[in-house]
Amino acid sequence: MESMQILQQLYGAARADVTPLAMAYVPVQQWDAIYEAEKGLSRGTIFPALDLPFLGKEPKNHE
């Protein structure tokens, strides 16, 4: 069975407004040390492991 037929059976249509775009895989965040509330608010995360630098530009090796 081709994919459009499967979509029509599942959703009753093959329109873009009713079909899923993608499936996401989001790993569970490991609960480890966390920042104090004030620092977490200023850094944008309470998890030090997610506190990565934002340079505001593309990396040099970006093609």
Stockholm file with secondary structure:
# STOCKHOLM 1.0

chainA/1-63         MESMQILQQLYGAARADVTPLAMAYVPVQQWDAIYEAEKGLSRGTIFPALDLPFLGKEPKNHE
#=GR chainA/1-63 SS CCHHHHHHHHHSSCCTTTSCCCCCCCCCCCCCCCCCHHHHHHHTCSCGGGCCCCCSSCCTTCC
#=GC SS_cons        CCHHHHHHHHHSSCCTTTSCCCCCCCCCCCCCCCCCHHHHHHHTCSCGGGCCCCCSSCCTTCC
//
